[in-house]
């Protein structure tokens, strides 16, 4: 009988040891870094191939004279020459920095306003009924519509630029947070109240962490609206004292009928938008998903 019990204990111990080893192996396997070759094939190579395809089609349209008017469609080499000239003259980084600094600063202001506004709208029924539809309407309003009144109210200065960014981005950030709060399970709120997390404490420790996925989606959309609003403001409200940003560069190319400069501005606007998304919002989104166990591999 004793030998049977000892055998059972030994068997149970080996089973538990095997289970622990399996769990350790599973955790280790999940935390291993993805090989660079796999990352290159899955994430880097596809966009590179897409860019190469676009350039090949673009060059074919010019080479085979499908579009034989360079004032309408310049060759990729002509656009590259314009970009290279701006770089050698030390102007290229100035164009980019003027717009990026305005866009990021305006977005930070929109973040400081849109976050508490979204929380108030989400948590106070009367305020939600009063201004919730207005926020949705403002989000669908084209940002270019705010440029003329902003110029009249504030003049041709950086304050006008920031006002247009705020009016374009705040509704998206607030609505994103409202959507995230609406998706918080009621069980979380009841559990928080039971543990004493009420008022601001409950908002900070329960509501905001649970609403983070929707909030991050609102931030991402808010940045898109900020960037588009800024480009619209720079194109319409051009003034020498404001400096030359990417939108102003685009307008200068149109005024000079220089399609190479127009394409230069378009490509720079596109590259900056993609870079901000890849460097800021995509890592933030992956962190949120990974913290909730929704993303295993990096």
PyMOL commands that set and color helices and strands:
alter all, ss='L'
color gray80, all
select helices_A, chain A and resi 2-31+36-63+76-88+92-123+125-140+145-154+158-182+186-194+199-210+212-236+240-242+246-255+259-291
alter helices_A, ss='H'
color red, helices_A
deselect
rebuild
show_as cartoon
